[in-house]
Amino acid sequence: MTASASDLPAQASPSIWRNTAAWMKAADIAVVLIAISLPWSTSLVAIFAVAWLVLLVPTAEWRDFLESMKRPACVTPLLLFALAVVGTLWATGVPWAARLHGINPVAKLLAIPVLFYHFERSGRGLWVVLGFLASCTAVMLASWLMFVDPRLAFDPARSLGVPVKNYIAQSQEFALCAFAAFGGAVYLLKAQRREWGLLLLVLGIGFLANMIFVASSRTVFVCIPVLFVIFAFRHFSTRGFILLIAGIVAVGAIAWSSSPYLRMRAGMIGSEYQRYQESNAVTSVGERLEFWRKSIRFVAEAPLAGHGTGSTKTLFEKDAVGQSGASAQVIGNPHNQTLNVAVQWGLIGSLVLYAMWATHLRLFVGSGVAAWIGLTAVVENFVSSLLNSHLFDFHEGWIYVLAVGVAGGMVLRDRRTTQAEQG
């Protein structure tokens, strides 16, 4: 007997929902779209993130998912989010709108354990890596074109060589891509895949050259030497380590002598500090020192549990009364991740923050491209967070979430496969 047309949807619907592979692939594509859009758009990242979570629901095995949440690398971001939620209760004198807004920067960290779970099962993490690399390469090429001919700028009001976002976000992207490319080149060259290895090497050099000659943040120049040392230690013998570091120092000296932009950016530090010391002028260096000085005092007033979620701006507002110059600046972000956490949640929050970095770092101690990408992302975020609150910033925070989450899932998948092969 032939089924009627009215029966077809009822019969087709269960098969669609049970097609886990199709839903998984769609969820993978959504994460790839997050990676591609991250260098260009804030709103698209939010849209694709929601789409990813919706598409992920039909694929989830909830018992396995809850079991995976017990890993330390998953527990620590969950704890930091929970602390932000509970911390709203003791943020006395802070409007509830500010308390709830203070949860937002931490909420993105919830995606890390979900990404672990997803890409441990998916096997398509490399799609995300290549999507982000290709998108950042497009930004890099646009940056070089703007530098060569400023008339090609998308928006003439933007800084030269920064086609989208800002130079801080662009520098974080380029540094991660450069060192991920260098690590990938090493593995490909060892595997005798020379064409692809050389392509990644050229891309990595292109990203670094852009930061040296075109546009960069000063923070990234603190990260780069640290990442080079870790890269040399990770991928080379003792002799190779010494030779590579010597070569990097020589190249750095050449870059310094040949890049007026690099010398200008470094020279501004001294002049900004001097203006701040002499006249309390509002400069980038002076503001940071003022933010740190005040934040340390705020932490001393409530060392154990802090002043509560969303309290930072309120504290700066109260302290700025009657002040002038740099001392009168009001900020909700003290430009140091540890202080940002400690002001709101005290020693407890700081311990959770460092436990999260430590568990994520431990996840990537092994070999392989995924482990190297994850290690690069954690180290870059930790070092840059000495001078900024990059974990809580939207763009830089999502770079960390995406890199650590996807690379972590790939590492966990490789470990599970190895364990299965070993019996």
N, C-alpha and C positions, 0 to 999 in steps of 0.2 A: 504494500500500500504506500503510495507517494505522500510525503508530508506536505501539508498545506503551507502557503506562504506565511501565514500567521505563526506557524510553529518554528520557522527557521531562526528568528532571533533568539528564542529561548534555548534552542539547541546549540547555536553558535557561541552564545555568551560564555558558557562555562569553559569552552576550549580556549577562548581568548585569555581568560583570567588564569588558566592553568599553564599557559605558554610562558613559563618562567624565563626561558632563554631570550625570548623577544623582549620582555620587560627589562631584563638585565641589560641587554644591548642598548635599549632606549635610555636607561639610566646612565650607562657609560657615556653615551653621546651627550647627555645633559651635562655631565661633568666636563667633558671635552669643551663644550660651549662655554662653561664657566671659565675654564682656563684660557680660551681664546679671547673672551670678552674682558677679562680682568685688566689687561693693560690699557683698555680703551674706555670702558664704561662701568659706572657704579650700579646703575639701575639694571642693566642686563645681568650682572652677576647675581643680584637678588632674585630676578625673575627665573633664571636658570637653576638657581639653588632650590627654590620652591618646587620647580618642575622635577628636579632630581629626586627630592624627598618623596613626592607623590608617586613617581615611577618606581621607586624602590620598594614601596609598601607591598605590592603583589609578589615580590621575590623573597621577602624576608622569612627566614625560619626563626621564629621568635625565641625558641629555647636556645638555639645556637647564638643568636644575637645577644641575649642576656648573659650567656656564659662568656662571650667575648668581652663584655663590658668589665669583667673582673680583672683584666690585665692592668698592671700599674700605669702603662702608657695611656689607657683609657680612663682609669679612675681619676687621675690627677686633674685633667681639664674639667671633668664633671664636678670635682670638689671645688675648683676655683669658681665655677659658675654657681654652685650651691652657696658658697660663701658670699658671692655678690647678692644673691637673692635674700639670704638671711641678714646680710649686712644692712639692708634697708631698715631693719627694726631699730637699730641704735644710732641712726643718722639724725640725731636730735637737732632741731633748728634748721633742717634742710627741707625744702618743699618736696612733697611726694612726687611731683613731676620730675624733679631733679634726681630723686632716688631711683625711680623707675628707669629714667634715661641712663643712669649709671650702670644698669644691667646690660644695656645693649652692646657695649664694646666687648663684653665677656661672652655673650651668647654665641658668637661665631665659633668658639672653641668646642661647642657641642658637636660640630660637624666632624671633628677629628676622629673620635671613636667610630662614628658611622662610616666614614671613609675607610678606616682600617677594615671594618667588617665587609664593606662592599668590595674593595679591591683585593682582599684576601680570597674572595670567591670568583671575581670577575676574570682576571687574567688580561685585562685590557688597560692596565695602568700606563703602559707606554704610549697609548693614544693621547692621554692627557699630557704627558711630558712633551711629546712632539707638538701638540697643539699650542701649549704655552710657549715653547721655544720658537715656533713659527710666528706666533703673534708678536712676541717681543722682537724678533728679527725684523718684522715689518716696521715696528716702531723705530728700531735702530736705523734702518735704511731711510726712513722719513726724516729722522734727526740729522743724518749726514747730508741729505738733500737740502734741508733748511740751512745747515751750516755753510754749504757751498753756495747756495743762492737763497737768501732770506725771502725773496719774492714768492718762494714755493711754500711758505708757512701756511698752515691751515688757518691760524688765527694770529695776525701780526702783533696782537697785544701780548702774546705769550713770550716766555723767555726763549732766546735763540737756541735751537736744537732740542726743544721740548715740544713735540707735536701735540701731545695730550697729557692730561694729569698735571704733574709738576716734577721738578728735577729730583726731588727726594724719592718719590715713588719710582720714577724711571731708573734711578741709580740702584735701588734695591732689586728691581727686576733684572737689570743688566748684570749686576754682580752675581746673582744666583745663576743666570743663564751662562755667564762666562765660565764659572767654575764647574757647573754641571757639564758643559761642553768639553772642558779640559779633561774631566774625569772620564766622560764617554769616549773621548778620543784615545785615551790610554788603553781602555779595554778593547776598542775596535782595532787599534794598531797591533796589540798583542794577539788578537784573533786573526791577523793578516787581512783585515778588511780595510785596506789603506785608503781607498778613495773616500769612504765615509768618515774614517778617522781624521783625515786631513781637512775635510769639510768642516767638521766640528771644531778642529783646532783653529781654522781661519775665522769661524764665527766667534769663538771665544776671544780671539785677539781683536776682532772688530768691536765687540762689546767693551772691552777694556780701553781700547784706543778712543772710543767715543766718550767714555767717562774722563779720560785724561785731557782730550783736546776740545771737546764740544760742551758738555754739560754734566754736572755731577753735584752731589751733596758732599759736604766735608765729612759727614759720618761714614760714607762708604770708603773713604780713604783710610779710616781706622780699621774697617772690616777686611779690606783687600790684603794687607800684609799677614793678618792672622790666617786667612783662608789659604794664602800661598804656602805658609809654613805647614799647615795641616795637609794640603795637597801634596807637598813634597815628601812629608813624613809617611803619608798613606800609600803613595804609589811608587816610591823609589827606595833603593838601598841606601846605606849610609853615605857611600861615595856619591851616588846620584843625588842624594839630598843636599850635600854640601855644594856640588857643582850647580844644581838648579838654583839654590838660594843665592850663590855668587852671581849667577847669570841674571837673576831677578833684580838684585841690587844694581848691577851694571845697567840693565834696561831702565830701572827706575831713575838712575842718575841721568841717563840720556833723555828720558821723558821730562824730567824736571828742567833740564836746560833748554829743551825745545818747545815746551808748552807754556806760553805766557798765561793761559787760562789757569793752569795748575798753580803757578807761582802766585797769581793774583788771589785765588781762593785761599791759599795757605797764608798769604801775607795779611789778609783781612782779619785773621784771628788776633794778631797782635794789636792792630789798630783799634779793633772793636773793644778789646779788653782795656786798652789804655783810655779810651773815651769813657768807658763805664767807670773805671777807677777815678778818673779826674772829675767827671761832672755827672755821674749817675745817668749817663745817656742811655737811651733805649737802643741797644744793639743786640744782635743775635747771641753773641757770647755773654754780654752783660745780663740779658734776660735769663739765660740758662743758669748762670751763677746765682742770680736772685731767686729763681724758682727753687733751686736746690737748697739754698740756705733756709728759705722759709719752710720748705717741705720737711727738712730735717727737724725743725722746731715743732712743726705740727705732729710729726711722728713721736717726738719726745713727750708731747702732751697726752698721747693715748697709745703707748707702745705695744700693748698686747693685742687689742682687737681693732685699733684704729678709730676713726671718727664716723665710719659707716659709709655705705654705698652712695656715691654722688655728692660727697661732702667737699671735695677738693675746691671746686669753684667758689662755694660759699665761704670757705676758710680764707681764700685769697681775697675775696671781696671785703671781708671784715678787716683784714690786715692792711688793705690798700687805703683805708680811710685816712685822710690827712697826709698821704705820701705823694711824691712826685717822681717823674722820670721812670727809670726801670723799676723802682720800688712800688710804683702805683699800678703796675701791670697786673691784670686779672686773667687767670688761666684755669681751665679745668684739667689741664694736662701738664704736669711738671717737667716733661721732657726727660724722664728717666723711669723705666718700667718698674724698677724695684720701689722707688719712692711713690709712684702712682698707686701701686698696690698697698704699700705700707701705710700711706696716709689714710686710706679707706679701711683696710682690714688688718693693719698692724703686723706684728711678728708672725701671727698665724697665717695671714695671707702671703707674706713673703716666703715662708717655708713651703707652702703649697705651690707657689710659682716656681721656686727653684727645684722642687721635687718633680714638677712637670717637665721642665727643661732636662733634668737629669734622666728621667725615665725615657724621654724621647731620644736623648743622646745615646743611651744604652741600647735602644732598639736598632741603631744604625752602626754598631761597632763592627759588623761583619764586612765581607767583601761583596762586590757587585755594584752595578751602576745605580740601582735603586737605593742601596745603602749609602752610597756616596752623595746622591742628591739629597737624601734626608739629612745626612750629617751636615752638608753645606747649608741647608735651610736653617737648622737649629743653631749652628755656630753664628751664622750671619745675623739671625734674629737676636741672639743673646748679646753679641758685641754691639750691634746697633742700638739695642735697648739700654745700653749704658748712657747714651746721649739722647734718646727719644723713648717714647712709649709705643714702640712699633707693634707690639702684640695687640694693643687696644685700638690702634689706628685702623680704619676700614681697609685700605688698600694693602698696606704692609702686613696687617693681621691676616688677611685672606691669602696672601702669598704663603705665609707660614702654615696656615690651616691646610691649604691645598697641597703644598709640597710635602709636608710631614704626613698628612693623611693618606695621600696616594702612594708615596714612596713606602710608607709604613705597611700599607696593605700588600704591596708587592713583595716586601721583605718577608712578611708573615706567610704569604703564599709560597715563596721559595723554601722557607723553613719547613712548612708542612709537607711539601713535595719531597724534600730531602729525607725527612723522617719516615715518610711512607715507603720510599725506596730502600731505606735501611732496615725496614721491617718493624 
